[in-house]
Amino acid sequence: MAKAEDIIRVENPCCADHRFQDGALPHVSGVKSYQVLRANRKHPELADGYGWTYNHAPMLAWAYGKFFLEYLSNPVDEHEVPGHTLLTTSADGIHWSKPEVIFPPIEVDTAPYKGPKSAALKTKMLTVPHQRMGFYHASNGVLLVLSFYGIVHDRHVSAPCDGWGVGRAVRRIKEDGTVADGTWFLIYNVPAGFTEENVSAFSSYRTSDDRAFVYACDELLQNGAAMRQMYEEQRFDEKLFPNKGAEALSFYTVNCKEMIGVYKKGLVSVSRDQGKTWSDPIRQADICTATGKVWGQKTSDGYYTLMYNPTTDGQHRWPIAAVIGDDGHHFAHIAAITGDMSPQRYGGLDKNLGPQYMRGIAECNTQSPDGDVYLTYSNNKEDIWISRIPVPITHDGSASGVLEFGEGLPAILSVYSPQWCPVEVKEGLLSMKDSDPYDQACVEINMCPALSGEISMCITIQQLAAPCGASFEVQDDIGRTPIRIIFKPDSWVWVLGDGRLEPWIQYERHEKMNVTVVFDCFTRRYSIRIGSTEKSFGFSAAVAKLRRFRLMTKEKIPSISTLDTNGKYGTKEQILAHCEDPTVESKLEVQSLSWHVAEGGR
């Protein structure tokens, strides 16, 4: 029953069944996910140049015709000394520049520190970065990038976001996309003891000769909603935050009289004066989540979305799911944005598992001109990802379609593209490569709920690396898979029928194959035709209707993360075998995909 204090209601609220990476949820249609950074300790040149394997808390902006993505990084563990913040850019959201450090560690005199156990501090300490907001695009066109310099002297009693850090630094990003010289403090954390007089690393932004930059900083300080994102790190500053806040605010405007803020743990607050003041956060029982972030925004079609990990298990943060609403208060139709995910390759303290800590482009900043939602997040707190989510956000599919690739990736096609498993269109063909020992390339199509139908593809297997074969599956809404075809590296096609996986026919590498699947959920049977050879098989799962089909470069990802895996306690010695070197490459090329299905049937 709804309560008077309920600000947000989710129809049929549910937690994901996180025995499965997609939570056994329907999948949002047309999501295209790309890996921005693949951490690599052995080959830093293939990653960030440092080989650091804790990478987390990405932030996103769009300005000057490109995307800017900021994230924080530590060598192995969360909140480890030293730490720094990096920036990468992209013109298309797919191909990203080499990350560069924009906020390096600084050494500070700890004498002014007023936090807990101050007597245990060294005379000078290196800082650890933290940021709950990353960018501000001012009305004069200046783009600011920000990070907070925290202090961690004992991981059991302190954190860079506990309110006792040094202060918030700011830099300017120029219109050519480069970062301007000079780093400044936007705010010193005076309640923690740090002031302009006793911190020598950088000067106050007010001393900059760049008057446009100073104007943008002044404007940010007056923007209540943008500043509210900083509450956690500077929570003791009563001038900035006269009333209680919470962790990791995101916000969206409902109308001229109401702005809603959503936080970790399903907390929500309201502002009725354009973000100047906020109500105390109240937990909303319908937002089923734990310690991961929640992202809320108004979408370009006038609807609203909340995106979060729908599970109360904060150690296993999968999947990221979305709910949709038309008034900013009532939401429904939960569906997964993420499903595929690689296992954690590197151990480390407090490295929660799964895609998490999602952030889109804050409404106080310029939105991307295509109107889609862009969401960045980390996976396992070691890799950085971005997903392009088409608007309207839906898990609906069509009854029929023919996809060819002369004009690029079709909007309806969902894509999962790790750095070592790129999915792209080349010369009118859909190219799927795979040289990652622990991940795969995948494409997927949502259909309307189908009792019967036909799915076809024209595919060329250029090469497959042993031992894994490429897999084609047809599934229902929650991932049950009655139809499965595997193309093995030894040129045999294996088929799952009546619960048995058996070899069927051989295929020719480097030659086009026309593969057609005809299915009937009433008889629970399907037939496969490859060239002129055809055979019928029984379903290997009982389903009422089929909803999606997917093509993957692997039949199975090795060492997949499960509920028995825990990222809370780890050591730097925990490294998955051979995860730092590419394997022999697999390569598929798809000329076309088509389907025609019916909700009718016998």
Order of alpha helices (4+ residues) and beta strands (2+ residues): beta-beta-beta-beta-beta-beta-beta-beta-beta-beta-beta-beta-beta-beta-alpha-alpha-beta-beta-beta-beta-beta-beta-beta-beta-beta-beta-beta-beta-beta-beta-beta-beta-beta-beta-beta-beta-beta-beta-beta-beta-beta-beta
